[in-house]
Amino acid sequence: MSKVDSQMLVAASAAGADIYIRLLGGRPPDRGAVWFGRLTVLALGVATVPIAWPRESVFQTVFNAWGVLAAGLGPLLILRLLTRRTTGWGTLVGIVVGTVVAQGWM
């Protein structure tokens, strides 16, 4: 549980820095930043329940997550090491296709 709450707080902090400050501009008031962080943690918690609920095992979920991560990023890393001609669109397509194929395979 300590790992989960730490990750949720980090995600809320990153969302606050990336969304609230960069997209909306400026520094939020302290009260607004606190509420934004709380709502982000709540949204993350609600979004993760359907993902975690139907699984037989937490370990299976972790294995699936690592498989999807490897399928999305592995081929891209190999191509980037072998050639310099990889474009931004090629990178995006490689990540999306690898992730979709890994999800479909499971």
Secondary structure as a PSIPRED ss2 file (coil, helix, strand):
# PSIPRED VFORMAT (PSIPRED V4.0)

   1 M C   1.000  0.000  0.000
   2 S H   0.000  1.000  0.000
   3 K H   0.000  1.000  0.000
   4 V H   0.000  1.000  0.000
   5 D H   0.000  1.000  0.000
   6 S H   0.000  1.000  0.000
   7 Q H   0.000  1.000  0.000
   8 M H   0.000  1.000  0.000
   9 L H   0.000  1.000  0.000
  10 V H   0.000  1.000  0.000
  11 A H   0.000  1.000  0.000
  12 A H   0.000  1.000  0.000
  13 S H   0.000  1.000  0.000
  14 A H   0.000  1.000  0.000
  15 A H   0.000  1.000  0.000
  16 G H   0.000  1.000  0.000
  17 A H   0.000  1.000  0.000
  18 D H   0.000  1.000  0.000
  19 I H   0.000  1.000  0.000
  20 Y H   0.000  1.000  0.000
  21 I H   0.000  1.000  0.000
  22 R H   0.000  1.000  0.000
  23 L H   0.000  1.000  0.000
  24 L C   1.000  0.000  0.000
  25 G C   1.000  0.000  0.000
  26 G C   1.000  0.000  0.000
  27 R C   1.000  0.000  0.000
  28 P C   1.000  0.000  0.000
  29 P C   1.000  0.000  0.000
  30 D H   0.000  1.000  0.000
  31 R H   0.000  1.000  0.000
  32 G H   0.000  1.000  0.000
  33 A H   0.000  1.000  0.000
  34 V H   0.000  1.000  0.000
  35 W H   0.000  1.000  0.000
  36 F H   0.000  1.000  0.000
  37 G H   0.000  1.000  0.000
  38 R H   0.000  1.000  0.000
  39 L H   0.000  1.000  0.000
  40 T H   0.000  1.000  0.000
  41 V H   0.000  1.000  0.000
  42 L H   0.000  1.000  0.000
  43 A H   0.000  1.000  0.000
  44 L H   0.000  1.000  0.000
  45 G H   0.000  1.000  0.000
  46 V H   0.000  1.000  0.000
  47 A H   0.000  1.000  0.000
  48 T H   0.000  1.000  0.000
  49 V H   0.000  1.000  0.000
  50 P H   0.000  1.000  0.000
  51 I H   0.000  1.000  0.000
  52 A H   0.000  1.000  0.000
  53 W C   1.000  0.000  0.000
  54 P C   1.000  0.000  0.000
  55 R C   1.000  0.000  0.000
  56 E C   1.000  0.000  0.000
  57 S C   1.000  0.000  0.000
  58 V H   0.000  1.000  0.000
  59 F H   0.000  1.000  0.000
  60 Q H   0.000  1.000  0.000
  61 T H   0.000  1.000  0.000
  62 V H   0.000  1.000  0.000
  63 F H   0.000  1.000  0.000
  64 N H   0.000  1.000  0.000
  65 A H   0.000  1.000  0.000
  66 W H   0.000  1.000  0.000
  67 G H   0.000  1.000  0.000
  68 V H   0.000  1.000  0.000
  69 L H   0.000  1.000  0.000
  70 A H   0.000  1.000  0.000
  71 A H   0.000  1.000  0.000
  72 G H   0.000  1.000  0.000
  73 L H   0.000  1.000  0.000
  74 G H   0.000  1.000  0.000
  75 P H   0.000  1.000  0.000
  76 L H   0.000  1.000  0.000
  77 L H   0.000  1.000  0.000
  78 I H   0.000  1.000  0.000
  79 L H   0.000  1.000  0.000
  80 R H   0.000  1.000  0.000
  81 L H   0.000  1.000  0.000
  82 L H   0.000  1.000  0.000
  83 T C   1.000  0.000  0.000
  84 R C   1.000  0.000  0.000
  85 R C   1.000  0.000  0.000
  86 T C   1.000  0.000  0.000
  87 T C   1.000  0.000  0.000
  88 G H   0.000  1.000  0.000
  89 W H   0.000  1.000  0.000
  90 G H   0.000  1.000  0.000
  91 T H   0.000  1.000  0.000
  92 L H   0.000  1.000  0.000
  93 V H   0.000  1.000  0.000
  94 G H   0.000  1.000  0.000
  95 I H   0.000  1.000  0.000
  96 V H   0.000  1.000  0.000
  97 V H   0.000  1.000  0.000
  98 G H   0.000  1.000  0.000
  99 T H   0.000  1.000  0.000
 100 V H   0.000  1.000  0.000
 101 V H   0.000  1.000  0.000
 102 A H   0.000  1.000  0.000
 103 Q H   0.000  1.000  0.000
 104 G H   0.000  1.000  0.000
 105 W H   0.000  1.000  0.000
 106 M C   1.000  0.000  0.000
